[in-house]
Amino acid sequence: MLKVERMATILIIEDELVLQRTLRRLLELEGHIVIAADNGIHGVKAAQEHKPDLIFCDIRMPALDGYGTLARLQQSQATASIPFVFMTAKASRTDIEQGLSLGIDNYLTKPFEASELLTIVNDKLYPG
């Protein structure tokens, strides 16, 4: 596993609770503070409250999907610059291009390996 240079706060917005807990444990074992939300509405609130260093967000969720979550966070000066990564089963080239055109920082397709997630964490939080 990849080790990071310092502890970061990472927000996971994921309605699948088993995956949410698994990602939380993985990132906490790497030394990060993890905040989790089960839908976009709770995710926006958590982002505004905690100002995480990085956000991983599912696209298909109840209440507010990943696209709506991204749009709301981009509207706020306090959260617009937080690196944002979609993690989703929507894996077509069109889906990925749509996400990138909206301004996300990366796109992680499910299922993914822990090493893929940790590589993104390192690339987004500790470039160079």
Backbone atoms as SQL, in Angstrom:
CREATE TABLE atoms (id INTEGER PRIMARY KEY, chain TEXT, resi INTEGER, resn TEXT, atom TEXT, x REAL, y REAL, z REAL);
INSERT INTO atoms VALUES
  (1, 'A', 1, 'MET', 'N', 0.835, -1.187, 0.000),
  (2, 'A', 1, 'MET', 'CA', 0.000, 0.000, 0.000),
  (3, 'A', 1, 'MET', 'C', 0.876, 1.246, 0.000),
  (4, 'A', 2, 'LEU', 'N', 0.337, 2.278, -0.580),
  (5, 'A', 2, 'LEU', 'CA', 1.054, 3.534, -0.652),
  (6, 'A', 2, 'LEU', 'C', 0.886, 4.303, 0.650),
  (7, 'A', 3, 'LYS', 'N', 1.944, 4.884, 1.121),
  (8, 'A', 3, 'LYS', 'CA', 1.871, 5.711, 2.324),
  (9, 'A', 3, 'LYS', 'C', 1.912, 7.177, 1.910),
  (10, 'A', 4, 'VAL', 'N', 1.156, 7.984, 2.598),
  (11, 'A', 4, 'VAL', 'CA', 1.106, 9.399, 2.292),
  (12, 'A', 4, 'VAL', 'C', 1.962, 10.171, 3.281),
  (13, 'A', 5, 'GLU', 'N', 2.247, 11.416, 2.943),
  (14, 'A', 5, 'GLU', 'CA', 3.169, 12.226, 3.732),
  (15, 'A', 5, 'GLU', 'C', 2.550, 12.823, 4.989),
  (16, 'A', 6, 'ARG', 'N', 1.256, 13.128, 4.963),
  (17, 'A', 6, 'ARG', 'CA', 0.627, 13.725, 6.136),
  (18, 'A', 6, 'ARG', 'C', -0.841, 13.328, 6.170),
  (19, 'A', 7, 'MET', 'N', -1.444, 13.521, 7.314),
  (20, 'A', 7, 'MET', 'CA', -2.851, 13.186, 7.465),
  (21, 'A', 7, 'MET', 'C', -3.712, 14.222, 6.738),
  (22, 'A', 8, 'ALA', 'N', -4.704, 13.747, 6.037),
  (23, 'A', 8, 'ALA', 'CA', -5.637, 14.621, 5.331),
  (24, 'A', 8, 'ALA', 'C', -7.052, 14.254, 5.753),
  (25, 'A', 9, 'THR', 'N', -7.973, 15.181, 5.550),
  (26, 'A', 9, 'THR', 'CA', -9.387, 14.913, 5.786),
  (27, 'A', 9, 'THR', 'C', -10.021, 14.585, 4.444),
  (28, 'A', 10, 'ILE', 'N', -10.654, 13.426, 4.377),
  (29, 'A', 10, 'ILE', 'CA', -11.261, 12.953, 3.136),
  (30, 'A', 10, 'ILE', 'C', -12.743, 12.687, 3.379),
  (31, 'A', 11, 'LEU', 'N', -13.572, 13.206, 2.483),
  (32, 'A', 11, 'LEU', 'CA', -15.018, 12.998, 2.545),
  (33, 'A', 11, 'LEU', 'C', -15.402, 11.930, 1.530),
  (34, 'A', 12, 'ILE', 'N', -16.131, 10.921, 1.988),
  (35, 'A', 12, 'ILE', 'CA', -16.669, 9.878, 1.123),
  (36, 'A', 12, 'ILE', 'C', -18.179, 10.053, 1.082),
  (37, 'A', 13, 'ILE', 'N', -18.709, 10.273, -0.111),
  (38, 'A', 13, 'ILE', 'CA', -20.155, 10.389, -0.289),
  (39, 'A', 13, 'ILE', 'C', -20.591, 9.151, -1.070),
  (40, 'A', 14, 'GLU', 'N', -21.175, 8.209, -0.353),
  (41, 'A', 14, 'GLU', 'CA', -21.491, 6.885, -0.916),
  (42, 'A', 14, 'GLU', 'C', -22.691, 6.315, -0.189),
  (43, 'A', 15, 'ASP', 'N', -23.724, 5.914, -0.951),
  (44, 'A', 15, 'ASP', 'CA', -24.927, 5.372, -0.327),
  (45, 'A', 15, 'ASP', 'C', -24.830, 3.878, -0.040),
  (46, 'A', 16, 'GLU', 'N', -23.891, 3.189, -0.632),
  (47, 'A', 16, 'GLU', 'CA', -23.689, 1.765, -0.342),
  (48, 'A', 16, 'GLU', 'C', -22.846, 1.666, 0.929),
  (49, 'A', 17, 'LEU', 'N', -23.500, 1.344, 2.049),
  (50, 'A', 17, 'LEU', 'CA', -22.848, 1.446, 3.354),
  (51, 'A', 17, 'LEU', 'C', -21.674, 0.493, 3.543),
  (52, 'A', 18, 'VAL', 'N', -21.721, -0.680, 2.945),
  (53, 'A', 18, 'VAL', 'CA', -20.596, -1.613, 3.067),
  (54, 'A', 18, 'VAL', 'C', -19.357, -1.019, 2.403),
  (55, 'A', 19, 'LEU', 'N', -19.525, -0.474, 1.203),
  (56, 'A', 19, 'LEU', 'CA', -18.396, 0.167, 0.518),
  (57, 'A', 19, 'LEU', 'C', -17.930, 1.392, 1.299),
  (58, 'A', 20, 'GLN', 'N', -18.865, 2.174, 1.783),
  (59, 'A', 20, 'GLN', 'CA', -18.508, 3.364, 2.568),
  (60, 'A', 20, 'GLN', 'C', -17.640, 2.988, 3.770),
  (61, 'A', 21, 'ARG', 'N', -18.040, 1.953, 4.508),
  (62, 'A', 21, 'ARG', 'CA', -17.269, 1.515, 5.685),
  (63, 'A', 21, 'ARG', 'C', -15.904, 0.964, 5.284),
  (64, 'A', 22, 'THR', 'N', -15.852, 0.226, 4.186),
  (65, 'A', 22, 'THR', 'CA', -14.589, -0.344, 3.714),
  (66, 'A', 22, 'THR', 'C', -13.606, 0.779, 3.349),
  (67, 'A', 23, 'LEU', 'N', -14.082, 1.769, 2.632),
  (68, 'A', 23, 'LEU', 'CA', -13.224, 2.888, 2.247),
  (69, 'A', 23, 'LEU', 'C', -12.779, 3.680, 3.477),
  (70, 'A', 24, 'ARG', 'N', -13.682, 3.862, 4.413),
  (71, 'A', 24, 'ARG', 'CA', -13.332, 4.561, 5.654),
  (72, 'A', 24, 'ARG', 'C', -12.183, 3.845, 6.355),
  (73, 'A', 25, 'ARG', 'N', -12.314, 2.526, 6.514),
  (74, 'A', 25, 'ARG', 'CA', -11.252, 1.756, 7.195),
  (75, 'A', 25, 'ARG', 'C', -9.937, 1.836, 6.446),
  (76, 'A', 26, 'LEU', 'N', -9.975, 1.689, 5.148),
  (77, 'A', 26, 'LEU', 'CA', -8.761, 1.751, 4.331),
  (78, 'A', 26, 'LEU', 'C', -8.052, 3.094, 4.510),
  (79, 'A', 27, 'LEU', 'N', -8.799, 4.164, 4.398),
  (80, 'A', 27, 'LEU', 'CA', -8.199, 5.493, 4.489),
  (81, 'A', 27, 'LEU', 'C', -7.745, 5.825, 5.912),
  (82, 'A', 28, 'GLU', 'N', -8.489, 5.357, 6.904),
  (83, 'A', 28, 'GLU', 'CA', -8.061, 5.579, 8.290),
  (84, 'A', 28, 'GLU', 'C', -6.782, 4.802, 8.595),
  (85, 'A', 29, 'LEU', 'N', -6.650, 3.602, 8.042),
  (86, 'A', 29, 'LEU', 'CA', -5.413, 2.840, 8.225),
  (87, 'A', 29, 'LEU', 'C', -4.220, 3.556, 7.602),
  (88, 'A', 30, 'GLU', 'N', -4.490, 4.373, 6.593),
  (89, 'A', 30, 'GLU', 'CA', -3.442, 5.167, 5.954),
  (90, 'A', 30, 'GLU', 'C', -3.174, 6.463, 6.723),
  (91, 'A', 31, 'GLY', 'N', -3.918, 6.685, 7.806),
  (92, 'A', 31, 'GLY', 'CA', -3.679, 7.843, 8.660),
  (93, 'A', 31, 'GLY', 'C', -4.545, 9.052, 8.397),
  (94, 'A', 32, 'HIS', 'N', -5.598, 8.884, 7.619),
  (95, 'A', 32, 'HIS', 'CA', -6.460, 10.022, 7.277),
  (96, 'A', 32, 'HIS', 'C', -7.652, 10.128, 8.223),
  (97, 'A', 33, 'ILE', 'N', -8.187, 11.314, 8.302),
  (98, 'A', 33, 'ILE', 'CA', -9.468, 11.549, 8.959),
  (99, 'A', 33, 'ILE', 'C', -10.520, 11.378, 7.878),
  (100, 'A', 34, 'VAL', 'N', -11.529, 10.550, 8.137),
  (101, 'A', 34, 'VAL', 'CA', -12.540, 10.264, 7.124),
  (102, 'A', 34, 'VAL', 'C', -13.907, 10.686, 7.630),
  (103, 'A', 35, 'ILE', 'N', -14.603, 11.410, 6.782),
  (104, 'A', 35, 'ILE', 'CA', -15.978, 11.814, 7.036),
  (105, 'A', 35, 'ILE', 'C', -16.807, 11.115, 5.968),
  (106, 'A', 36, 'ALA', 'N', -17.956, 10.596, 6.327),
  (107, 'A', 36, 'ALA', 'CA', -18.782, 9.879, 5.364),
  (108, 'A', 36, 'ALA', 'C', -20.200, 10.442, 5.351),
  (109, 'A', 37, 'ALA', 'N', -20.789, 10.410, 4.172),
  (110, 'A', 37, 'ALA', 'CA', -22.178, 10.822, 3.990),
  (111, 'A', 37, 'ALA', 'C', -22.851, 9.808, 3.083),
  (112, 'A', 38, 'ASP', 'N', -24.155, 9.575, 3.305),
  (113, 'A', 38, 'ASP', 'CA', -24.853, 8.555, 2.547),
  (114, 'A', 38, 'ASP', 'C', -25.656, 9.082, 1.365),
  (115, 'A', 39, 'ASN', 'N', -25.615, 10.377, 1.126),
  (116, 'A', 39, 'ASN', 'CA', -26.231, 10.943, -0.072),
  (117, 'A', 39, 'ASN', 'C', -25.652, 12.340, -0.313),
  (118, 'A', 40, 'GLY', 'N', -25.994, 12.908, -1.447),
  (119, 'A', 40, 'GLY', 'CA', -25.420, 14.192, -1.817),
  (120, 'A', 40, 'GLY', 'C', -25.801, 15.341, -0.900),
  (121, 'A', 41, 'ILE', 'N', -27.009, 15.345, -0.395),
  (122, 'A', 41, 'ILE', 'CA', -27.431, 16.423, 0.505),
  (123, 'A', 41, 'ILE', 'C', -26.559, 16.419, 1.767),
  (124, 'A', 42, 'HIS', 'N', -26.401, 15.230, 2.359),
  (125, 'A', 42, 'HIS', 'CA', -25.543, 15.126, 3.547),
  (126, 'A', 42, 'HIS', 'C', -24.087, 15.402, 3.190),
  (127, 'A', 43, 'GLY', 'N', -23.677, 15.016, 1.987),
  (128, 'A', 43, 'GLY', 'CA', -22.311, 15.256, 1.544),
  (129, 'A', 43, 'GLY', 'C', -21.991, 16.730, 1.399),
  (130, 'A', 44, 'VAL', 'N', -22.907, 17.489, 0.814),
  (131, 'A', 44, 'VAL', 'CA', -22.703, 18.943, 0.671),
  (132, 'A', 44, 'VAL', 'C', -22.582, 19.582, 2.050),
  (133, 'A', 45, 'LYS', 'N', -23.465, 19.197, 2.947),
  (134, 'A', 45, 'LYS', 'CA', -23.427, 19.745, 4.313),
  (135, 'A', 45, 'LYS', 'C', -22.100, 19.407, 4.988),
  (136, 'A', 46, 'ALA', 'N', -21.645, 18.154, 4.855),
  (137, 'A', 46, 'ALA', 'CA', -20.380, 17.742, 5.464),
  (138, 'A', 46, 'ALA', 'C', -19.199, 18.491, 4.854),
  (139, 'A', 47, 'ALA', 'N', -19.226, 18.702, 3.553),
  (140, 'A', 47, 'ALA', 'CA', -18.142, 19.437, 2.892),
  (141, 'A', 47, 'ALA', 'C', -18.091, 20.881, 3.373),
  (142, 'A', 48, 'GLN', 'N', -19.244, 21.499, 3.509),
  (143, 'A', 48, 'GLN', 'CA', -19.293, 22.879, 3.970),
  (144, 'A', 48, 'GLN', 'C', -18.832, 22.997, 5.421),
  (145, 'A', 49, 'GLU', 'N', -19.168, 22.014, 6.230),
  (146, 'A', 49, 'GLU', 'CA', -18.825, 22.045, 7.643),
  (147, 'A', 49, 'GLU', 'C', -17.356, 21.705, 7.904),
  (148, 'A', 50, 'HIS', 'N', -16.831, 20.693, 7.215),
  (149, 'A', 50, 'HIS', 'CA', -15.500, 20.174, 7.531),
  (150, 'A', 50, 'HIS', 'C', -14.397, 20.629, 6.579),
  (151, 'A', 51, 'LYS', 'N', -14.739, 21.169, 5.417),
  (152, 'A', 51, 'LYS', 'CA', -13.761, 21.604, 4.411),
  (153, 'A', 51, 'LYS', 'C', -12.688, 20.525, 4.192),
  (154, 'A', 52, 'PRO', 'N', -13.083, 19.355, 3.679),
  (155, 'A', 52, 'PRO', 'CA', -12.112, 18.266, 3.494),
  (156, 'A', 52, 'PRO', 'C', -11.047, 18.626, 2.460),
  (157, 'A', 53, 'ASP', 'N', -9.974, 17.864, 2.472),
  (158, 'A', 53, 'ASP', 'CA', -8.891, 18.048, 1.512),
  (159, 'A', 53, 'ASP', 'C', -9.194, 17.368, 0.185),
  (160, 'A', 54, 'LEU', 'N', -10.110, 16.388, 0.208),
  (161, 'A', 54, 'LEU', 'CA', -10.430, 15.598, -0.979),
  (162, 'A', 54, 'LEU', 'C', -11.812, 14.995, -0.788),
  (163, 'A', 55, 'ILE', 'N', -12.564, 14.895, -1.894),
  (164, 'A', 55, 'ILE', 'CA', -13.909, 14.303, -1.860),
  (165, 'A', 55, 'ILE', 'C', -13.995, 13.180, -2.885),
  (166, 'A', 56, 'PHE', 'N', -14.469, 12.010, -2.437),
  (167, 'A', 56, 'PHE', 'CA', -14.833, 10.913, -3.326),
  (168, 'A', 56, 'PHE', 'C', -16.353, 10.827, -3.287),
  (169, 'A', 57, 'CYS', 'N', -16.981, 10.792, -4.471),
  (170, 'A', 57, 'CYS', 'CA', -18.443, 10.834, -4.518),
  (171, 'A', 57, 'CYS', 'C', -18.993, 9.866, -5.554),
  (172, 'A', 58, 'ASP', 'N', -19.975, 9.081, -5.136),
  (173, 'A', 58, 'ASP', 'CA', -20.712, 8.223, -6.059),
  (174, 'A', 58, 'ASP', 'C', -21.579, 9.117, -6.938),
  (175, 'A', 59, 'ILE', 'N', -22.003, 8.604, -8.077),
  (176, 'A', 59, 'ILE', 'CA', -22.907, 9.373, -8.937),
  (177, 'A', 59, 'ILE', 'C', -24.360, 9.013, -8.644),
  (178, 'A', 60, 'ARG', 'N', -24.672, 7.728, -8.618),
  (179, 'A', 60, 'ARG', 'CA', -26.059, 7.289, -8.416),
  (180, 'A', 60, 'ARG', 'C', -26.352, 7.175, -6.926),
  (181, 'A', 61, 'MET', 'N', -27.088, 8.159, -6.420),
  (182, 'A', 61, 'MET', 'CA', -27.468, 8.178, -5.000),
  (183, 'A', 61, 'MET', 'C', -28.863, 8.758, -4.859),
  (184, 'A', 62, 'PRO', 'N', -29.545, 8.416, -3.764),
  (185, 'A', 62, 'PRO', 'CA', -30.858, 9.018, -3.516),
  (186, 'A', 62, 'PRO', 'C', -30.714, 10.465, -3.041),
  (187, 'A', 63, 'ALA', 'N', -31.778, 11.189, -3.106),
  (188, 'A', 63, 'ALA', 'CA', -31.897, 12.570, -2.613),
  (189, 'A', 63, 'ALA', 'C', -31.171, 13.572, -3.500),
  (190, 'A', 64, 'LEU', 'N', -29.877, 13.413, -3.705),
  (191, 'A', 64, 'LEU', 'CA', -29.107, 14.296, -4.584),
  (192, 'A', 64, 'LEU', 'C', -27.978, 13.457, -5.167),
  (193, 'A', 65, 'ASP', 'N', -27.957, 13.315, -6.487),
  (194, 'A', 65, 'ASP', 'CA', -26.937, 12.473, -7.110),
  (195, 'A', 65, 'ASP', 'C', -25.577, 13.181, -7.155),
  (196, 'A', 66, 'GLY', 'N', -24.582, 12.485, -7.667),
  (197, 'A', 66, 'GLY', 'CA', -23.228, 13.031, -7.707),
  (198, 'A', 66, 'GLY', 'C', -23.107, 14.281, -8.554),
  (199, 'A', 67, 'TYR', 'N', -23.839, 14.351, -9.663),
  (200, 'A', 67, 'TYR', 'CA', -23.794, 15.546, -10.506),
  (201, 'A', 67, 'TYR', 'C', -24.330, 16.766, -9.756),
  (202, 'A', 68, 'GLY', 'N', -25.452, 16.578, -9.073),
  (203, 'A', 68, 'GLY', 'CA', -26.028, 17.667, -8.289),
  (204, 'A', 68, 'GLY', 'C', -25.133, 18.064, -7.128),
  (205, 'A', 69, 'THR', 'N', -24.499, 17.070, -6.506),
  (206, 'A', 69, 'THR', 'CA', -23.567, 17.334, -5.407),
  (207, 'A', 69, 'THR', 'C', -22.400, 18.186, -5.900),
  (208, 'A', 70, 'LEU', 'N', -21.820, 17.775, -7.015),
  (209, 'A', 70, 'LEU', 'CA', -20.704, 18.524, -7.600),
  (210, 'A', 70, 'LEU', 'C', -21.128, 19.958, -7.915),
  (211, 'A', 71, 'ALA', 'N', -22.288, 20.122, -8.537),
  (212, 'A', 71, 'ALA', 'CA', -22.767, 21.459, -8.904),
  (213, 'A', 71, 'ALA', 'C', -22.922, 22.351, -7.677),
  (214, 'A', 72, 'ARG', 'N', -23.488, 21.814, -6.614),
  (215, 'A', 72, 'ARG', 'CA', -23.671, 22.618, -5.394),
  (216, 'A', 72, 'ARG', 'C', -22.332, 23.000, -4.773),
  (217, 'A', 73, 'LEU', 'N', -21.393, 22.071, -4.768),
  (218, 'A', 73, 'LEU', 'CA', -20.086, 22.375, -4.187),
  (219, 'A', 73, 'LEU', 'C', -19.318, 23.379, -5.036),
  (220, 'A', 74, 'GLN', 'N', -19.501, 23.328, -6.346),
  (221, 'A', 74, 'GLN', 'CA', -18.825, 24.280, -7.232),
  (222, 'A', 74, 'GLN', 'C', -19.396, 25.691, -7.100),
  (223, 'A', 75, 'GLN', 'N', -20.620, 25.806, -6.623),
  (224, 'A', 75, 'GLN', 'CA', -21.260, 27.113, -6.465),
  (225, 'A', 75, 'GLN', 'C', -20.757, 27.877, -5.246),
  (226, 'A', 76, 'SER', 'N', -20.131, 27.183, -4.322),
  (227, 'A', 76, 'SER', 'CA', -19.664, 27.809, -3.093),
  (228, 'A', 76, 'SER', 'C', -18.162, 28.049, -3.155),
  (229, 'A', 77, 'GLN', 'N', -17.754, 29.262, -2.871),
  (230, 'A', 77, 'GLN', 'CA', -16.331, 29.587, -2.880),
  (231, 'A', 77, 'GLN', 'C', -15.565, 28.731, -1.853),
  (232, 'A', 78, 'ALA', 'N', -16.212, 28.375, -0.770),
  (233, 'A', 78, 'ALA', 'CA', -15.560, 27.614, 0.295),
  (234, 'A', 78, 'ALA', 'C', -15.274, 26.166, -0.107),
  (235, 'A', 79, 'THR', 'N', -16.031, 25.633, -1.067),
  (236, 'A', 79, 'THR', 'CA', -15.856, 24.227, -1.439),
  (237, 'A', 79, 'THR', 'C', -15.485, 24.008, -2.909),
  (238, 'A', 80, 'ALA', 'N', -15.521, 25.035, -3.714),
  (239, 'A', 80, 'ALA', 'CA', -15.297, 24.880, -5.161),
  (240, 'A', 80, 'ALA', 'C', -13.907, 24.358, -5.508),
  (241, 'A', 81, 'SER', 'N', -12.918, 24.652, -4.704),
  (242, 'A', 81, 'SER', 'CA', -11.547, 24.252, -5.049),
  (243, 'A', 81, 'SER', 'C', -11.128, 22.906, -4.440),
  (244, 'A', 82, 'ILE', 'N', -12.013, 22.248, -3.713),
  (245, 'A', 82, 'ILE', 'CA', -11.685, 20.957, -3.120),
  (246, 'A', 82, 'ILE', 'C', -11.611, 19.919, -4.243),
  (247, 'A', 83, 'PRO', 'N', -10.513, 19.167, -4.348),
  (248, 'A', 83, 'PRO', 'CA', -10.442, 18.117, -5.370),
  (249, 'A', 83, 'PRO', 'C', -11.606, 17.138, -5.216),
  (250, 'A', 84, 'PHE', 'N', -12.240, 16.820, -6.343),
  (251, 'A', 84, 'PHE', 'CA', -13.472, 16.032, -6.361),
  (252, 'A', 84, 'PHE', 'C', -13.301, 14.868, -7.327),
  (253, 'A', 85, 'VAL', 'N', -13.561, 13.654, -6.842),
  (254, 'A', 85, 'VAL', 'CA', -13.395, 12.444, -7.648),
  (255, 'A', 85, 'VAL', 'C', -14.703, 11.668, -7.660),
  (256, 'A', 86, 'PHE', 'N', -15.212, 11.380, -8.866),
  (257, 'A', 86, 'PHE', 'CA', -16.345, 10.480, -8.967),
  (258, 'A', 86, 'PHE', 'C', -15.840, 9.053, -8.814),
  (259, 'A', 87, 'MET', 'N', -16.567, 8.243, -8.048),
  (260, 'A', 87, 'MET', 'CA', -16.322, 6.798, -7.983),
  (261, 'A', 87, 'MET', 'C', -17.667, 6.144, -8.253),
  (262, 'A', 88, 'THR', 'N', -17.744, 5.423, -9.369),
  (263, 'A', 88, 'THR', 'CA', -19.041, 4.983, -9.843),
  (264, 'A', 88, 'THR', 'C', -18.937, 3.772, -10.758),
  (265, 'A', 89, 'ALA', 'N', -20.042, 3.079, -10.898),
  (266, 'A', 89, 'ALA', 'CA', -20.125, 1.979, -11.855),
  (267, 'A', 89, 'ALA', 'C', -20.412, 2.490, -13.264),
  (268, 'A', 90, 'LYS', 'N', -20.729, 3.760, -13.389),
  (269, 'A', 90, 'LYS', 'CA', -20.966, 4.355, -14.715),
  (270, 'A', 90, 'LYS', 'C', -19.604, 4.492, -15.394),
  (271, 'A', 91, 'ALA', 'N', -19.281, 3.520, -16.258),
  (272, 'A', 91, 'ALA', 'CA', -17.912, 3.398, -16.740),
  (273, 'A', 91, 'ALA', 'C', -17.735, 3.585, -18.248),
  (274, 'A', 92, 'SER', 'N', -18.752, 4.058, -18.926),
  (275, 'A', 92, 'SER', 'CA', -18.585, 4.249, -20.368),
  (276, 'A', 92, 'SER', 'C', -17.703, 5.474, -20.633),
  (277, 'A', 93, 'ARG', 'N', -17.140, 5.506, -21.804),
  (278, 'A', 93, 'ARG', 'CA', -16.296, 6.644, -22.204),
  (279, 'A', 93, 'ARG', 'C', -17.092, 7.958, -22.105),
  (280, 'A', 94, 'THR', 'N', -18.365, 7.901, -22.498),
  (281, 'A', 94, 'THR', 'CA', -19.230, 9.085, -22.430),
  (282, 'A', 94, 'THR', 'C', -19.419, 9.542, -20.983),
  (283, 'A', 95, 'ASP', 'N', -19.622, 8.582, -20.066),
  (284, 'A', 95, 'ASP', 'CA', -19.784, 8.920, -18.648),
  (285, 'A', 95, 'ASP', 'C', -18.527, 9.609, -18.115),
  (286, 'A', 96, 'ILE', 'N', -17.375, 9.048, -18.436),
  (287, 'A', 96, 'ILE', 'CA', -16.106, 9.598, -17.961),
  (288, 'A', 96, 'ILE', 'C', -15.878, 10.992, -18.545),
  (289, 'A', 97, 'GLU', 'N', -16.116, 11.143, -19.844),
  (290, 'A', 97, 'GLU', 'CA', -15.945, 12.454, -20.487),
  (291, 'A', 97, 'GLU', 'C', -16.903, 13.483, -19.905),
  (292, 'A', 98, 'GLN', 'N', -18.135, 13.071, -19.597),
  (293, 'A', 98, 'GLN', 'CA', -19.103, 13.989, -18.998),
  (294, 'A', 98, 'GLN', 'C', -18.592, 14.466, -17.640),
  (295, 'A', 99, 'GLY', 'N', -18.129, 13.538, -16.815),
  (296, 'A', 99, 'GLY', 'CA', -17.601, 13.909, -15.505),
  (297, 'A', 99, 'GLY', 'C', -16.426, 14.868, -15.618),
  (298, 'A', 100, 'LEU', 'N', -15.501, 14.562, -16.503),
  (299, 'A', 100, 'LEU', 'CA', -14.331, 15.426, -16.666),
  (300, 'A', 100, 'LEU', 'C', -14.719, 16.800, -17.205),
  (301, 'A', 101, 'SER', 'N', -15.724, 16.844, -18.086),
  (302, 'A', 101, 'SER', 'CA', -16.167, 18.136, -18.626),
  (303, 'A', 101, 'SER', 'C', -16.824, 19.005, -17.560),
  (304, 'A', 102, 'LEU', 'N', -17.322, 18.377, -16.494),
  (305, 'A', 102, 'LEU', 'CA', -17.956, 19.127, -15.406),
  (306, 'A', 102, 'LEU', 'C', -16.932, 19.668, -14.403),
  (307, 'A', 103, 'GLY', 'N', -15.677, 19.266, -14.568),
  (308, 'A', 103, 'GLY', 'CA', -14.640, 19.820, -13.704),
  (309, 'A', 103, 'GLY', 'C', -14.163, 18.918, -12.588),
  (310, 'A', 104, 'ILE', 'N', -14.507, 17.628, -12.643),
  (311, 'A', 104, 'ILE', 'CA', -13.986, 16.740, -11.605),
  (312, 'A', 104, 'ILE', 'C', -12.481, 16.554, -11.799),
  (313, 'A', 105, 'ASP', 'N', -11.822, 16.108, -10.747),
  (314, 'A', 105, 'ASP', 'CA', -10.377, 15.928, -10.788),
  (315, 'A', 105, 'ASP', 'C', -9.955, 14.531, -11.232),
  (316, 'A', 106, 'ASN', 'N', -10.826, 13.554, -11.056),
  (317, 'A', 106, 'ASN', 'CA', -10.520, 12.199, -11.482),
  (318, 'A', 106, 'ASN', 'C', -11.807, 11.389, -11.489),
  (319, 'A', 107, 'TYR', 'N', -11.733, 10.205, -12.086),
  (320, 'A', 107, 'TYR', 'CA', -12.900, 9.337, -12.253),
  (321, 'A', 107, 'TYR', 'C', -12.454, 7.926, -11.941),
  (322, 'A', 108, 'LEU', 'N', -13.033, 7.323, -10.931),
  (323, 'A', 108, 'LEU', 'CA', -12.669, 5.984, -10.481),
  (324, 'A', 108, 'LEU', 'C', -13.858, 5.063, -10.730),
  (325, 'A', 109, 'THR', 'N', -13.672, 4.051, -11.593),
  (326, 'A', 109, 'THR', 'CA', -14.787, 3.168, -11.915),
  (327, 'A', 109, 'THR', 'C', -14.815, 1.954, -10.997),
  (328, 'A', 110, 'LYS', 'N', -16.031, 1.628, -10.553),
  (329, 'A', 110, 'LYS', 'CA', -16.256, 0.468, -9.686),
  (330, 'A', 110, 'LYS', 'C', -16.399, -0.767, -10.556),
  (331, 'A', 111, 'PRO', 'N', -15.909, -1.895, -10.120),
  (332, 'A', 111, 'PRO', 'CA', -15.108, -2.082, -8.902),
  (333, 'A', 111, 'PRO', 'C', -13.681, -1.598, -9.128),
  (334, 'A', 112, 'PHE', 'N', -13.043, -1.177, -8.054),
  (335, 'A', 112, 'PHE', 'CA', -11.667, -0.703, -8.149),
  (336, 'A', 112, 'PHE', 'C', -10.842, -1.334, -7.042),
  (337, 'A', 113, 'GLU', 'N', -9.547, -1.287, -7.219),
  (338, 'A', 113, 'GLU', 'CA', -8.611, -1.824, -6.230),
  (339, 'A', 113, 'GLU', 'C', -8.254, -0.735, -5.225),
  (340, 'A', 114, 'ALA', 'N', -7.918, -1.134, -4.027),
  (341, 'A', 114, 'ALA', 'CA', -7.490, -0.173, -3.001),
  (342, 'A', 114, 'ALA', 'C', -6.317, 0.654, -3.498),
  (343, 'A', 115, 'SER', 'N', -5.408, 0.030, -4.217),
  (344, 'A', 115, 'SER', 'CA', -4.230, 0.753, -4.710),
  (345, 'A', 115, 'SER', 'C', -4.614, 1.872, -5.673),
  (346, 'A', 116, 'GLU', 'N', -5.688, 1.689, -6.456),
  (347, 'A', 116, 'GLU', 'CA', -6.145, 2.741, -7.365),
  (348, 'A', 116, 'GLU', 'C', -6.631, 3.955, -6.578),
  (349, 'A', 117, 'LEU', 'N', -7.409, 3.692, -5.546),
  (350, 'A', 117, 'LEU', 'CA', -7.913, 4.772, -4.706),
  (351, 'A', 117, 'LEU', 'C', -6.758, 5.503, -4.019),
  (352, 'A', 118, 'LEU', 'N', -5.817, 4.760, -3.475),
  (353, 'A', 118, 'LEU', 'CA', -4.688, 5.377, -2.764),
  (354, 'A', 118, 'LEU', 'C', -3.777, 6.151, -3.711),
  (355, 'A', 119, 'THR', 'N', -3.668, 5.694, -4.945),
  (356, 'A', 119, 'THR', 'CA', -2.889, 6.450, -5.931),
  (357, 'A', 119, 'THR', 'C', -3.532, 7.807, -6.183),
  (358, 'A', 120, 'ILE', 'N', -4.855, 7.827, -6.306),
  (359, 'A', 120, 'ILE', 'CA', -5.554, 9.100, -6.505),
  (360, 'A', 120, 'ILE', 'C', -5.362, 9.996, -5.285),
  (361, 'A', 121, 'VAL', 'N', -5.485, 9.435, -4.092),
  (362, 'A', 121, 'VAL', 'CA', -5.267, 10.225, -2.869),
  (363, 'A', 121, 'VAL', 'C', -3.889, 10.876, -2.912),
  (364, 'A', 122, 'ASN', 'N', -2.881, 10.095, -3.209),
  (365, 'A', 122, 'ASN', 'CA', -1.515, 10.633, -3.253),
  (366, 'A', 122, 'ASN', 'C', -1.347, 11.663, -4.361),
  (367, 'A', 123, 'ASP', 'N', -1.897, 11.395, -5.543),
  (368, 'A', 123, 'ASP', 'CA', -1.755, 12.314, -6.664),
  (369, 'A', 123, 'ASP', 'C', -2.450, 13.650, -6.409),
  (370, 'A', 124, 'LYS', 'N', -3.618, 13.598, -5.781),
  (371, 'A', 124, 'LYS', 'CA', -4.394, 14.826, -5.560),
  (372, 'A', 124, 'LYS', 'C', -3.899, 15.617, -4.357),
  (373, 'A', 125, 'LEU', 'N', -3.451, 14.916, -3.318),
  (374, 'A', 125, 'LEU', 'CA', -3.061, 15.614, -2.088),
  (375, 'A', 125, 'LEU', 'C', -1.577, 15.934, -2.027),
  (376, 'A', 126, 'TYR', 'N', -0.770, 15.138, -2.698),
  (377, 'A', 126, 'TYR', 'CA', 0.691, 15.285, -2.582),
  (378, 'A', 126, 'TYR', 'C', 1.336, 15.198, -3.961),
  (379, 'A', 127, 'PRO', 'N', 0.970, 16.106, -4.880),
  (380, 'A', 127, 'PRO', 'CA', 1.514, 16.039, -6.242),
  (381, 'A', 127, 'PRO', 'C', 3.030, 16.288, -6.244),
  (382, 'A', 128, 'GLY', 'N', 3.651, 15.680, -7.230),
  (383, 'A', 128, 'GLY', 'CA', 5.094, 15.904, -7.415),
  (384, 'A', 128, 'GLY', 'C', 5.862, 15.037, -6.563);
